[in-house]
């Protein structure tokens, strides 16, 4: 009897040891299935509440760096042919503009924790260097507005090729991620240059200023409505649309990047919102509108489509 009981105990223990690994594997499989959104919970009989993941996008960044071109430098917004970074939509301190940095951080916070690395006249080939400078500050957020100068050339044939534009933007994101992997990026669409031409050409002084060479590919011979001039402006418009598609596509590959969904491109600037010196760059009022758009996009629960 004792030997038979011992034998039964041995066989029972062996069976338990055989079943345990199977149960463990099944439990692990159930956990993985649950992560994938399958019916693992029902199979395991678990009623534990699911854990809500922490959102990747922080809607309240505490520092801002800006990269880009003359618009972000506030060019021609305060005086003729001069940068005016205090009215920049991204990092300016002017109370009438209420820049993105001011709206996020307050006036004192914007003054202490924002940096403007944009350059008047910059094309996207300069963006990788600007991004590297921005990364040095490890900001919570970097704003990007670039591309207008790539389309605004002395002739349409000199516009930056779309493939080169893409390569430079991808290189810029790599430069940022090399030193600031968790920095968020807000990418503005390139403004609608053709609409700016249509708005500004009604001002006689503006047309005279344009003759000095501002964005010749779009603004040159502003009143010329010949087939050639119309085709030239259309080619610039198409290139801007292509640039914006590149910005959207590259940004979409980065979890911490938000494209504005074309909000700046779609915005209809009025004469009151353009520089009183060149009727092309945003003036103070226009800079304030850009700040509004950026703040709305950065603080939104979900990015624009």
WOHU-V37465 format. One record per residue. N is the residue number from 1. RES is the residue in three letters. PHI is phi in radians with two decimals (999 if undefined). PSI is psi in whole degrees, 0 to 359 (999 if undefined). NEAR is the number of other ideal C-beta (glycine too) atoms within 8 Angstrom. Layout:
n;res;phi;psi;near
N;RES;PHI;PSI;NEAR
N;RES;PHI;PSI;NEAR
This chain:
n;res;phi;psi;near
1;UNK;999;315;4
2;UNK;-1.10;320;5
3;UNK;-1.17;321;6
4;UNK;-1.15;320;7
5;UNK;-1.11;318;8
6;UNK;-1.10;323;8
7;UNK;-1.15;318;8
8;UNK;-1.09;317;8
9;UNK;-1.07;322;8
10;UNK;-1.16;316;8
11;UNK;-1.16;322;8
12;UNK;-1.11;315;8
13;UNK;-1.07;319;8
14;UNK;-1.12;320;8
15;UNK;-1.13;318;8
16;UNK;-1.08;316;8
17;UNK;-1.10;328;7
18;UNK;-1.26;322;8
19;UNK;-1.31;324;8
20;UNK;-0.96;311;8
21;UNK;-1.05;324;7
22;UNK;-1.12;317;8
23;UNK;-1.09;317;8
24;UNK;-1.08;316;8
25;UNK;-1.10;318;8
26;UNK;-1.09;320;9
27;UNK;-1.11;317;9
28;UNK;-1.11;320;8
29;UNK;-1.11;322;9
30;UNK;-1.09;321;13
31;UNK;-1.12;315;9
32;UNK;-1.09;319;9
33;UNK;-1.10;321;11
34;UNK;-1.06;320;13
35;UNK;-1.10;329;6
36;UNK;-1.50;0;7
37;UNK;1.45;17;4
38;UNK;-1.65;186;6
39;UNK;-1.50;41;6
40;UNK;-1.14;326;13
41;UNK;-1.12;318;9
42;UNK;-1.15;319;6
43;UNK;-1.14;323;9
44;UNK;-1.51;347;9
45;UNK;1.25;23;5
46;UNK;-1.55;142;7
47;UNK;-2.15;23;4
48;UNK;-1.23;140;4
49;UNK;-1.16;144;3
50;UNK;-1.25;149;5
51;UNK;-1.54;126;4
52;UNK;-1.36;122;4
53;UNK;-1.18;149;4
54;UNK;-1.23;128;4
55;UNK;-1.03;141;5
56;UNK;-1.26;323;5
57;UNK;-1.54;122;8
58;UNK;-1.59;117;7
59;UNK;-1.43;0;8
60;UNK;-2.30;61;6
61;UNK;-1.09;151;12
62;UNK;-1.93;6;8
63;UNK;-2.74;148;12
64;UNK;-2.40;132;19
65;UNK;-2.10;143;15
66;UNK;-2.05;139;17
67;UNK;-2.28;156;16
68;UNK;2.56;217;16
69;UNK;-2.16;206;16
70;UNK;-1.09;330;15
71;UNK;-1.09;316;15
72;UNK;-1.26;341;16
73;UNK;-1.52;357;15
74;UNK;1.22;29;14
75;UNK;-1.04;133;12
76;UNK;1.11;15;15
77;UNK;-1.52;335;13
78;UNK;-1.99;324;9
79;UNK;-2.69;165;7
80;UNK;-1.19;133;6
81;UNK;0.92;39;6
82;UNK;-2.42;140;8
83;UNK;-1.21;149;8
84;UNK;-2.50;71;13
85;UNK;-1.08;342;10
86;UNK;-1.17;343;9
87;UNK;-1.84;11;14
88;UNK;-1.00;135;17
89;UNK;-1.04;333;15
90;UNK;-1.55;310;18
91;UNK;-2.28;6;16
92;UNK;-1.12;164;17
93;UNK;-1.97;358;9
94;UNK;-1.10;127;11
95;UNK;-1.19;337;7
96;UNK;-1.38;337;7
97;UNK;-1.54;318;14
98;UNK;0.90;71;9
99;UNK;-1.01;169;18
100;UNK;-0.98;317;15
101;UNK;-1.10;318;14
102;UNK;-1.14;318;15
103;UNK;-1.14;327;9
104;UNK;-1.49;320;15
105;UNK;-1.96;349;13
106;UNK;1.47;163;6
107;UNK;-1.01;313;8
108;UNK;-1.22;323;7
109;UNK;-1.16;321;11
110;UNK;-1.12;320;17
111;UNK;-1.15;327;8
112;UNK;-1.64;336;6
113;UNK;-2.29;38;11
114;UNK;-2.46;150;16
115;UNK;-2.45;141;10
116;UNK;-2.05;109;12
117;UNK;-1.83;8;10
118;UNK;-1.18;157;17
119;UNK;-2.35;130;10
120;UNK;-1.08;132;9
121;UNK;1.53;356;7
122;UNK;-1.18;137;14
123;UNK;-1.82;175;10
124;UNK;-1.13;340;14
125;UNK;-1.10;339;8
126;UNK;-1.53;348;9
127;UNK;-1.12;321;16
128;UNK;-0.98;319;12
129;UNK;-1.17;319;8
130;UNK;-1.10;319;15
131;UNK;-1.11;322;14
132;UNK;-1.10;320;11
133;UNK;-1.14;317;9
134;UNK;-1.08;321;17
135;UNK;-1.10;333;13
136;UNK;-1.05;328;7
137;UNK;-1.44;352;8
138;UNK;0.85;53;8
139;UNK;-1.27;158;15
140;UNK;-1.23;330;9
141;UNK;-2.47;138;14
142;UNK;-2.05;131;16
143;UNK;-1.75;142;17
144;UNK;-2.21;124;13
145;UNK;-2.43;107;15
146;UNK;-2.63;154;15
147;UNK;2.21;336;14
148;UNK;-1.09;319;14
149;UNK;-1.26;341;12
150;UNK;-1.27;332;14
151;UNK;-1.62;329;17
152;UNK;-1.47;87;12
153;UNK;-2.14;175;11
154;UNK;-1.12;335;6
155;UNK;-2.62;158;7
156;UNK;-1.09;332;10
157;UNK;-1.19;342;4
158;UNK;-1.65;1;7
159;UNK;-1.07;147;12
160;UNK;-1.07;127;10
161;UNK;-1.03;147;6
162;UNK;-1.06;320;10
163;UNK;-1.09;321;6
164;UNK;-1.20;322;10
165;UNK;-1.06;315;15
166;UNK;-1.09;314;11
167;UNK;-1.05;320;8
168;UNK;-1.22;322;12
169;UNK;-1.22;320;14
170;UNK;-1.10;320;9
171;UNK;-1.12;323;10
172;UNK;-1.10;316;15
173;UNK;-1.14;322;13
174;UNK;-1.14;320;9
175;UNK;-1.09;320;13
176;UNK;-1.16;312;15
177;UNK;-1.17;335;9
178;UNK;-1.09;327;7
179;UNK;-2.04;339;10
180;UNK;-2.37;71;12
181;UNK;-1.12;338;5
182;UNK;-1.85;3;5
183;UNK;-1.18;134;14
184;UNK;-1.46;154;13
185;UNK;-2.26;124;15
186;UNK;-1.83;122;15
187;UNK;-1.93;118;11
188;UNK;-1.47;144;14
189;UNK;-1.23;157;14
190;UNK;-1.25;134;15
191;UNK;-1.05;158;13
192;UNK;-1.35;97;10
193;UNK;-1.14;327;15
194;UNK;-1.18;322;12
195;UNK;-1.19;324;10
196;UNK;-1.11;320;13
197;UNK;-1.06;314;12
198;UNK;-1.10;323;7
199;UNK;-1.31;313;13
200;UNK;-1.31;335;17
201;UNK;-1.18;347;10
202;UNK;-1.33;349;6
203;UNK;-1.74;118;9
204;UNK;-1.03;319;5
205;UNK;-1.14;320;7
206;UNK;-1.04;317;14
207;UNK;-1.10;326;12
208;UNK;-1.19;320;7
209;UNK;-1.13;322;11
210;UNK;-1.06;332;15
211;UNK;-1.18;346;6
212;UNK;-1.28;349;5
213;UNK;2.08;15;5
214;UNK;-1.28;121;10
215;UNK;0.78;61;12
216;UNK;-1.02;325;11
217;UNK;-1.03;329;15
218;UNK;-1.86;317;13
219;UNK;-1.65;347;11
220;UNK;-1.04;138;8
221;UNK;0.84;61;5
222;UNK;-1.00;330;10
223;UNK;-1.65;0;6
224;UNK;-1.30;117;7
225;UNK;-1.97;23;5
226;UNK;-1.18;166;6
227;UNK;-1.03;321;5
228;UNK;-1.14;317;7
229;UNK;-1.17;319;10
230;UNK;-1.11;318;9
231;UNK;-1.13;321;8
232;UNK;-1.08;312;10
233;UNK;-1.13;323;11
234;UNK;-1.14;323;9
235;UNK;-1.16;324;10
236;UNK;-1.17;316;16
237;UNK;-1.03;316;11
238;UNK;-1.11;324;8
239;UNK;-1.20;321;13
240;UNK;-1.08;317;17
241;UNK;-1.05;319;9
242;UNK;-1.15;319;10
243;UNK;-1.04;316;14
244;UNK;-1.12;325;13
245;UNK;-1.16;322;8
246;UNK;-1.10;313;12
247;UNK;-1.01;317;15
248;UNK;-1.11;312;11
249;UNK;-1.16;315;9
250;UNK;-1.18;318;13
251;UNK;-1.08;322;12
252;UNK;-1.11;341;8
253;UNK;-1.44;353;6
254;UNK;-2.01;123;10
255;UNK;-1.10;336;4
256;UNK;-1.86;31;9
257;UNK;-2.18;136;14
258;UNK;-2.20;124;13
259;UNK;-1.60;147;12
260;UNK;-1.34;5;14
261;UNK;1.25;16;10
262;UNK;1.52;15;10
263;UNK;-1.09;317;13
264;UNK;-1.24;319;13
265;UNK;-1.02;321;12
266;UNK;-1.39;344;8
267;UNK;-1.21;133;11
268;UNK;-1.68;91;6
269;UNK;-1.13;139;12
270;UNK;-1.72;170;7
271;UNK;-1.02;327;9
272;UNK;-1.18;339;6
273;UNK;-1.70;359;10
274;UNK;-1.76;159;18
275;UNK;-0.99;135;12
276;UNK;-1.32;355;5
277;UNK;-1.73;324;9
278;UNK;-2.19;353;13
279;UNK;0.88;38;14
280;UNK;-2.49;307;13
281;UNK;-1.31;153;12
282;UNK;-1.15;137;14
283;UNK;-1.49;195;13
284;UNK;-0.99;315;11
285;UNK;-1.09;317;9
286;UNK;-1.14;321;14
287;UNK;-1.07;321;18
288;UNK;-1.11;323;12
289;UNK;-1.15;320;13
290;UNK;-1.10;322;15
291;UNK;-1.12;319;17
292;UNK;-1.06;313;8
293;UNK;-1.06;313;13
294;UNK;-1.08;316;15
295;UNK;-1.09;318;11
296;UNK;-1.07;317;9
297;UNK;-1.26;320;14
298;UNK;-1.21;324;13
299;UNK;-1.64;359;8
300;UNK;-1.19;149;9
301;UNK;-1.16;325;3
302;UNK;-2.26;147;3
303;UNK;-1.20;156;9
304;UNK;-1.14;152;10
305;UNK;-1.22;999;3
